[in-house]
Amino acid sequence: MTGTAIKDYIKNVINEIKEFIKQASFDIDYKEKNLDEVGQVITIMAAIGDIQMKNKYNVIVLDVIDEMIKPLKKVYGETKELVDWSKDDK
């Protein structure tokens, strides 16, 4: 539970969630869309649906990751890498 595979998994999941948030934010930004075009309204509605579906999943995944980090902190302490994972941008 303290190897590099676990650390890589946690980092990848956090980056996937960040990318989803970034894309969803872009998709629902109605100020950048022509709301007279049906396709753009559908994009906004689809993004809202995706957000609703992924929200519960992401909360559970982040709770699991939080539990996975606890043994890593016991082994490695509060290393800069553990603290910076939530700040990484790939």
C-alpha positions as CSV (number, residue, x, y, z in Angstrom):
1,M,0.0,0.0,0.0
2,T,3.0,2.3,0.0
3,G,4.6,1.7,-3.3
4,T,4.9,3.9,-6.3
5,A,1.9,2.3,-8.0
6,I,-0.4,3.6,-5.3
7,K,1.2,7.0,-5.5
8,D,0.8,7.1,-9.3
9,Y,-2.8,5.9,-9.0
10,I,-3.7,8.6,-6.6
11,K,-2.0,11.3,-8.7
12,N,-3.7,10.1,-11.9
13,V,-7.2,10.1,-10.2
14,I,-6.7,13.6,-8.9
15,N,-5.5,14.8,-12.3
16,E,-8.5,13.1,-14.0
17,I,-10.9,14.8,-11.6
18,K,-9.2,18.2,-12.3
19,E,-9.5,17.7,-16.1
20,F,-13.2,16.8,-15.7
21,I,-13.8,19.9,-13.7
22,K,-11.9,22.0,-16.3
23,Q,-13.8,20.5,-19.2
24,A,-17.2,20.7,-17.4
25,S,-16.6,24.4,-16.5
26,F,-15.9,25.1,-20.2
27,D,-18.9,23.2,-21.3
28,I,-21.3,25.0,-19.0
29,D,-19.9,28.5,-19.5
30,Y,-23.1,29.9,-21.1
31,K,-21.4,33.3,-21.5
32,E,-19.3,31.9,-24.3
33,K,-22.2,30.2,-26.0
34,N,-24.8,31.3,-28.4
35,L,-28.0,30.2,-26.5
36,D,-30.0,30.6,-29.7
37,E,-28.2,27.6,-31.1
38,V,-29.8,24.3,-29.9
39,G,-26.6,22.4,-30.1
40,Q,-24.9,24.7,-27.7
41,V,-27.8,24.5,-25.3
42,I,-27.6,20.7,-25.5
43,T,-23.9,20.9,-24.7
44,I,-24.6,22.8,-21.6
45,M,-27.4,20.5,-20.5
46,A,-25.3,17.4,-21.2
47,A,-22.4,18.8,-19.1
48,I,-24.8,19.5,-16.2
49,G,-26.0,15.9,-16.4
50,D,-22.4,14.6,-16.4
51,I,-21.6,16.8,-13.4
52,Q,-24.6,15.4,-11.5
53,M,-23.6,11.8,-12.3
54,K,-19.9,12.2,-11.6
55,N,-20.3,14.2,-8.5
56,K,-21.3,11.3,-6.2
57,Y,-18.7,9.1,-7.8
58,N,-15.9,11.6,-7.3
59,V,-16.8,12.2,-3.7
60,I,-16.5,8.4,-3.0
61,V,-13.2,8.2,-5.0
62,L,-11.8,11.1,-3.1
63,D,-12.8,9.6,0.2
64,V,-11.0,6.3,-0.8
65,I,-7.9,8.3,-1.8
66,D,-7.9,10.1,1.5
67,E,-7.8,6.7,3.3
68,M,-5.1,5.5,0.9
69,I,-2.9,8.6,1.7
70,K,-3.0,7.9,5.5
71,P,-0.6,4.9,5.4
72,L,1.6,6.8,2.9
73,K,1.9,9.6,5.4
74,K,2.9,7.2,8.1
75,V,5.7,5.8,5.9
76,Y,6.9,9.0,4.1
77,G,5.6,11.7,6.5
78,E,4.2,14.9,5.2
79,T,6.5,15.0,2.2
80,K,6.3,17.8,-0.4
81,E,5.1,15.3,-3.0
82,L,2.1,14.2,-0.9
83,V,1.1,17.8,-0.1
84,D,1.6,19.0,-3.7
85,W,-0.5,16.2,-5.4
86,S,-3.6,18.3,-5.2
87,K,-1.7,21.2,-6.8
88,D,-0.2,19.3,-9.8
89,D,-1.2,20.3,-13.3
90,K,-0.2,17.9,-16.1
